[in-house]
């Protein structure tokens, strides 16, 4: 997988906008522009596509860790000059504070099987006899498991919101049904009648004429 692939998937999973991505880079003391982000997120066949360098993406992952876990005091985290799937997996593990069991469970949620010794081999140093290279398939499935977990949580919140909104019309309808609006109608026996009102009798068909004085039109 390319750095661009991982960046694109993380952005999709957490619904990051450009400003948030810029803020994550800034959390690792790296300033990037919106145009750079746009080019990194484009498809490879797009003429404007630009490969995200290892040092740049390493800074993003460090910033992602700082955003999720809090920035530690002291020297900033190392920015690797060369990234591998093993390093990316390790940084994701730190960012999400995952144990081996958590990663295995995430992988199982997307029907991918990996045992604990195989997983621990990815964290070994390259010169260790038990070191194993993390293949694209493993990293891709882990990102899919992360996406599945966080999307499920987000959808659950949206469903609760939709249920609450759906209940409002039902509750309003019940209130309207129970409300006695007849009591709000005017009672004819209680309508005020001016006893000093002068009753003007008109002939059938006679029109009512509004009589105005000049001062009512032009003012005094």
ZITAQUI-V155429 format. One record per residue. RES is the residue in one letter. SS is DSSP state (helix for helix, strand for strand, loop for the rest). PHI is phi in radians with two decimals (NA if undefined). D_LAST is the distance of its C-alpha to the last C-alpha in Angstrom with 1 decimal. Layout:
res:RES ss:SS phi:PHI d_last:D_LAST
res:RES ss:SS phi:PHI d_last:D_LAST
This chain:
res:X ss:loop phi:NA d_last:88.4
res:X ss:loop phi:-1.54 d_last:86.4
res:X ss:helix phi:-1.04 d_last:84.1
res:X ss:helix phi:-1.10 d_last:81.3
res:X ss:helix phi:-1.06 d_last:82.2
res:X ss:helix phi:-1.16 d_last:82.1
res:X ss:helix phi:-1.05 d_last:78.8
res:X ss:helix phi:-1.11 d_last:77.3
res:X ss:helix phi:-1.22 d_last:78.5
res:X ss:helix phi:-1.15 d_last:77.3
res:X ss:helix phi:-1.10 d_last:73.9
res:X ss:helix phi:-1.18 d_last:73.7
res:X ss:helix phi:-1.02 d_last:75.0
res:X ss:helix phi:-1.74 d_last:72.5
res:X ss:loop phi:0.98 d_last:69.6
res:X ss:loop phi:-1.29 d_last:69.4
res:X ss:loop phi:-1.56 d_last:66.7
res:X ss:helix phi:-1.06 d_last:67.4
res:X ss:helix phi:-1.10 d_last:65.8
res:X ss:helix phi:-1.20 d_last:68.1
res:X ss:helix phi:-1.09 d_last:71.2
res:X ss:helix phi:-1.05 d_last:70.3
res:X ss:helix phi:-1.15 d_last:69.9
res:X ss:helix phi:-1.17 d_last:73.4
res:X ss:helix phi:-1.06 d_last:75.0
res:X ss:helix phi:-1.12 d_last:73.3
res:X ss:loop phi:-1.14 d_last:74.8
res:X ss:loop phi:-1.92 d_last:78.1
res:X ss:loop phi:1.11 d_last:76.9
res:X ss:loop phi:-2.20 d_last:76.7
res:X ss:loop phi:-1.70 d_last:73.6
res:X ss:loop phi:-2.22 d_last:73.1
res:X ss:loop phi:-1.84 d_last:70.4
res:X ss:helix phi:-1.15 d_last:68.6
res:X ss:helix phi:-1.12 d_last:70.3
res:X ss:helix phi:-1.08 d_last:73.7
res:X ss:helix phi:-1.07 d_last:72.9
res:X ss:helix phi:-1.03 d_last:71.7
res:X ss:helix phi:-1.24 d_last:75.0
res:X ss:helix phi:-1.20 d_last:77.1
res:X ss:helix phi:-1.54 d_last:75.5
res:X ss:loop phi:-1.26 d_last:76.0
res:X ss:loop phi:-1.23 d_last:78.9
res:X ss:loop phi:-1.09 d_last:82.1
res:X ss:loop phi:-1.36 d_last:81.9
res:X ss:loop phi:-1.28 d_last:78.6
res:X ss:loop phi:-1.04 d_last:79.1
res:X ss:loop phi:-1.53 d_last:76.8
res:X ss:loop phi:-1.08 d_last:78.8
res:X ss:loop phi:-2.28 d_last:80.2
res:X ss:loop phi:-1.22 d_last:82.9
res:X ss:loop phi:-1.43 d_last:81.9
res:X ss:loop phi:-1.09 d_last:84.6
res:X ss:helix phi:-1.03 d_last:86.6
res:X ss:helix phi:-1.10 d_last:85.5
res:X ss:helix phi:-1.20 d_last:81.8
res:X ss:helix phi:-1.25 d_last:82.2
res:X ss:helix phi:-1.07 d_last:84.3
res:X ss:helix phi:-1.14 d_last:81.4
res:X ss:helix phi:-1.06 d_last:79.0
res:X ss:helix phi:-1.12 d_last:81.4
res:X ss:helix phi:-1.13 d_last:81.6
res:X ss:helix phi:-1.15 d_last:77.9
res:X ss:helix phi:-1.12 d_last:77.7
res:X ss:helix phi:-1.11 d_last:80.2
res:X ss:helix phi:-1.10 d_last:78.1
res:X ss:helix phi:-1.15 d_last:75.0
res:X ss:helix phi:-1.54 d_last:76.7
res:X ss:helix phi:-1.90 d_last:79.1
res:X ss:loop phi:1.63 d_last:77.5
res:X ss:loop phi:-1.39 d_last:78.7
res:X ss:loop phi:-1.41 d_last:81.8
res:X ss:loop phi:-1.31 d_last:82.4
res:X ss:loop phi:1.79 d_last:84.9
res:X ss:loop phi:-1.19 d_last:85.9
res:X ss:loop phi:-1.17 d_last:84.0
res:X ss:loop phi:-1.09 d_last:85.7
res:X ss:loop phi:-1.16 d_last:88.0
res:X ss:loop phi:-1.79 d_last:86.7
res:X ss:loop phi:-1.19 d_last:89.5
res:X ss:loop phi:-1.36 d_last:90.4
res:X ss:loop phi:-2.37 d_last:91.8
res:X ss:loop phi:-1.75 d_last:90.5
res:X ss:loop phi:-2.32 d_last:92.4
res:X ss:helix phi:-1.03 d_last:91.6
res:X ss:helix phi:-1.09 d_last:93.4
res:X ss:helix phi:-1.19 d_last:91.2
res:X ss:helix phi:-1.08 d_last:88.0
res:X ss:helix phi:-1.05 d_last:89.2
res:X ss:helix phi:-1.10 d_last:90.0
res:X ss:helix phi:-1.19 d_last:86.5
res:X ss:helix phi:-1.15 d_last:84.8
res:X ss:helix phi:-1.06 d_last:87.1
res:X ss:helix phi:-1.21 d_last:85.9
res:X ss:helix phi:-1.04 d_last:82.2
res:X ss:loop phi:-1.67 d_last:82.3
res:X ss:loop phi:0.95 d_last:84.8
res:X ss:loop phi:-1.65 d_last:87.1
res:X ss:loop phi:-1.65 d_last:90.6
res:X ss:helix phi:-1.01 d_last:93.3
res:X ss:helix phi:-1.11 d_last:92.8
res:X ss:helix phi:-1.15 d_last:89.0
res:X ss:helix phi:-1.15 d_last:89.8
res:X ss:helix phi:-1.07 d_last:92.5
res:X ss:helix phi:-1.16 d_last:90.1
res:X ss:helix phi:-1.09 d_last:87.4
res:X ss:helix phi:-1.15 d_last:89.9
res:X ss:helix phi:-1.14 d_last:91.1
res:X ss:helix phi:-1.16 d_last:87.6
res:X ss:loop phi:-2.01 d_last:87.8
res:X ss:loop phi:1.07 d_last:91.4
res:X ss:loop phi:-2.15 d_last:93.1
res:X ss:loop phi:-1.79 d_last:96.1
res:X ss:loop phi:-2.63 d_last:97.1
res:X ss:loop phi:-1.63 d_last:99.4
res:X ss:helix phi:-1.13 d_last:99.1
res:X ss:helix phi:-1.05 d_last:102.1
res:X ss:helix phi:-1.12 d_last:100.6
res:X ss:helix phi:-1.18 d_last:97.2
res:X ss:helix phi:-1.14 d_last:98.8
res:X ss:helix phi:-1.14 d_last:100.7
res:X ss:loop phi:-1.24 d_last:97.4
res:X ss:loop phi:-1.62 d_last:96.9
res:X ss:loop phi:-1.26 d_last:100.3
res:X ss:loop phi:-1.27 d_last:100.8
res:X ss:loop phi:-0.97 d_last:102.0
res:X ss:loop phi:-1.55 d_last:105.4
res:X ss:loop phi:-1.36 d_last:105.9
res:X ss:loop phi:-1.15 d_last:108.5
res:X ss:loop phi:-1.69 d_last:106.1
res:X ss:loop phi:-1.13 d_last:103.1
res:X ss:loop phi:-2.31 d_last:101.6
res:X ss:loop phi:-1.32 d_last:99.0
res:X ss:loop phi:-1.40 d_last:95.7
res:X ss:loop phi:-1.35 d_last:95.4
res:X ss:helix phi:-1.00 d_last:92.1
res:X ss:helix phi:-1.07 d_last:92.5
res:X ss:helix phi:-1.17 d_last:92.4
res:X ss:helix phi:-1.13 d_last:89.4
res:X ss:helix phi:-1.10 d_last:87.5
res:X ss:helix phi:-1.23 d_last:88.2
res:X ss:helix phi:-1.13 d_last:87.2
res:X ss:helix phi:-1.10 d_last:83.8
res:X ss:helix phi:-1.17 d_last:83.5
res:X ss:helix phi:-1.14 d_last:84.3
res:X ss:helix phi:-1.10 d_last:81.7
res:X ss:helix phi:-1.08 d_last:79.1
res:X ss:helix phi:-1.11 d_last:80.0
res:X ss:helix phi:-1.13 d_last:79.7
res:X ss:helix phi:-1.33 d_last:76.4
res:X ss:helix phi:-1.20 d_last:74.9
res:X ss:helix phi:-1.09 d_last:75.9
res:X ss:helix phi:-1.10 d_last:74.2
res:X ss:helix phi:-1.23 d_last:71.0
res:X ss:helix phi:-1.12 d_last:71.0
res:X ss:helix phi:-1.06 d_last:71.5
res:X ss:helix phi:-1.13 d_last:68.3
res:X ss:helix phi:-1.13 d_last:66.4
res:X ss:helix phi:-1.14 d_last:67.9
res:X ss:helix phi:-1.06 d_last:66.8
res:X ss:helix phi:-1.11 d_last:63.3
res:X ss:helix phi:-1.15 d_last:63.3
res:X ss:helix phi:-1.11 d_last:64.6
res:X ss:helix phi:-1.08 d_last:61.8
res:X ss:helix phi:-1.12 d_last:59.1
res:X ss:helix phi:-1.19 d_last:60.8
res:X ss:helix phi:-1.31 d_last:60.8
res:X ss:helix phi:-1.05 d_last:57.1
res:X ss:helix phi:-1.06 d_last:56.2
res:X ss:helix phi:-1.11 d_last:59.1
res:X ss:helix phi:-1.15 d_last:57.9
res:X ss:helix phi:-1.13 d_last:54.3
res:X ss:helix phi:-1.11 d_last:55.6
res:X ss:helix phi:-1.15 d_last:57.6
res:X ss:helix phi:-1.11 d_last:54.6
res:X ss:helix phi:-1.15 d_last:52.6
res:X ss:helix phi:-1.18 d_last:55.5
res:X ss:helix phi:-1.43 d_last:55.9
res:X ss:loop phi:-1.36 d_last:52.2
res:X ss:loop phi:-1.64 d_last:51.2
res:X ss:helix phi:-1.37 d_last:47.9
res:X ss:helix phi:-1.12 d_last:48.0
res:X ss:helix phi:-1.22 d_last:47.3
res:X ss:helix phi:-1.52 d_last:44.0
res:X ss:loop phi:-1.26 d_last:42.8
res:X ss:loop phi:-1.16 d_last:40.4
res:X ss:loop phi:-1.58 d_last:42.3
res:X ss:helix phi:-1.04 d_last:40.9
res:X ss:helix phi:-1.28 d_last:42.1
res:X ss:helix phi:-1.88 d_last:40.0
res:X ss:loop phi:-1.25 d_last:36.6
res:X ss:loop phi:-1.28 d_last:34.0
res:X ss:loop phi:-2.16 d_last:32.8
res:X ss:loop phi:-1.26 d_last:30.0
res:X ss:loop phi:-1.22 d_last:31.8
res:X ss:loop phi:-1.63 d_last:28.6
res:X ss:loop phi:-1.17 d_last:27.5
res:X ss:loop phi:-1.55 d_last:27.3
res:X ss:loop phi:-1.52 d_last:29.6
res:X ss:loop phi:-1.82 d_last:28.6
res:X ss:loop phi:-1.60 d_last:31.7
res:X ss:loop phi:-2.07 d_last:31.6
res:X ss:loop phi:-1.30 d_last:34.3
res:X ss:loop phi:-0.98 d_last:36.3
res:X ss:loop phi:1.51 d_last:34.9
res:X ss:loop phi:-1.31 d_last:31.4
res:X ss:loop phi:-1.47 d_last:28.7
res:X ss:loop phi:-1.42 d_last:25.9
res:X ss:loop phi:-1.94 d_last:22.6
res:X ss:loop phi:-1.52 d_last:19.3
res:X ss:loop phi:-1.70 d_last:16.8
res:X ss:loop phi:-2.04 d_last:13.2
res:X ss:loop phi:-1.51 d_last:10.3
res:X ss:helix phi:-0.93 d_last:8.3
res:X ss:helix phi:-1.19 d_last:5.1
res:X ss:helix phi:-1.23 d_last:7.9
res:X ss:helix phi:-1.66 d_last:9.0
res:X ss:helix phi:-1.73 d_last:6.7
res:X ss:loop phi:1.52 d_last:3.7
res:X ss:loop phi:-1.41 d_last:0.0
